[in-house]
Structures are given as C-alpha cells and as structure tokens.
C-alpha cells in the first residue's frame, strides 16, 4: 500500500492498524544504549552482595537503583516548582 492510500484511510477515520507491522514498533526513549562506568572495588563488591541477596544480576540492580533515584529527583524537582 502506498503512503498516500494509508494517509487517506487514516484521515477518514479508518482503522489502519491491520496495515502496520506492529512487531517493529518501539517506544521512544526505551532503546538500549551502552555506557561504561568505573566503580571502586568496594562498590562493585557491595553491588554483587546485594544483587545476590535479592536474586538479580549486578546490571539489574544498577539499572533499578538509578531509575528509582532519577524518578525521585524528577518528583522532587516537580514539587519545587
């Protein structure tokens, strides 16, 4: 189907989802991007102990803790405005 045809269907209020490949959809901002961070050995050891205690990987605990902190900071900034 040509883009013009799809535009016409959309503009007329038709359901165009059957013409889309939903398997390739991604939510903006959710793509993975690698970063390298150097931590002191004591932090890595502490992360490993905590990760083992709760049954997750080191990477998982780092991601969760950073996400939680960023959410807290965003809420804090929003409350101060």
C-alpha positions in Angstrom: 0.0 0.0 0.0 1.3 3.5 -0.9 1.7 6.1 1.8 -1.0 8.3 0.1 -3.5 5.5 0.4 -2.7 4.9 4.1 -3.0 8.7 4.7 -6.4 8.7 3.1 -7.6 5.8 5.3 -6.2 7.5 8.4 -7.7 10.9 7.6 -11.2 9.3 7.0 -11.0 7.7 10.5 -10.4 4.1 9.3 -8.5 1.6 11.5 -5.2 1.4 9.8 -3.5 -1.0 12.3 -4.0 -4.0 10.0 -1.7 -2.3 7.5 1.1 -1.8 10.0 3.9 -4.1 11.1 3.4 -3.9 14.9 6.5 -6.2 15.5 8.8 -3.3 14.7 7.2 -0.7 17.0 9.3 0.8 19.7 8.5 3.3 22.4 10.7 6.5 22.2 13.4 6.5 24.8 13.3 2.8 25.5 16.1 1.8 23.2 19.2 0.4 24.9 22.4 2.4 24.9 25.6 1.0 26.4 27.6 3.1 28.8 30.7 2.2 30.7 31.1 3.3 34.3 34.2 2.7 36.5 33.4 2.0 40.2 35.7 1.4 43.1 36.1 -2.2 44.0 34.2 -1.8 47.3 31.1 -0.6 45.3 31.3 -3.5 42.9 31.6 -5.9 45.9 28.6 -4.3 47.7 26.5 -4.4 44.5 27.3 -8.0 44.0 26.4 -8.9 47.6 23.1 -7.0 47.3 22.3 -8.4 43.9 22.9 -12.0 45.2 20.8 -11.3 48.3 17.8 -10.3 46.2 18.5 -12.7 43.4 19.2 -10.4 40.5 22.2 -9.5 38.4 24.6 -6.7 39.1 23.4 -4.9 36.0 19.8 -5.2 37.0 20.3 -3.7 40.4 22.3 -0.8 39.0 19.5 -0.1 36.5 16.8 -0.3 39.0 18.6 1.9 41.6 19.5 4.5 39.1 15.9 4.6 37.7 14.5 4.9 41.2 16.8 7.8 42.0 16.1 9.6 38.8 12.4 9.3 39.4 12.8 10.7 43.0 14.8 13.6 41.6 12.2 14.3 39.0 9.4 14.3 41.6 11.5 16.5 43.9 12.1 19.0 41.1 8.4 18.9 40.1 7.3 19.6 43.7 9.6 22.6 44.0 8.2 24.4 41.0 
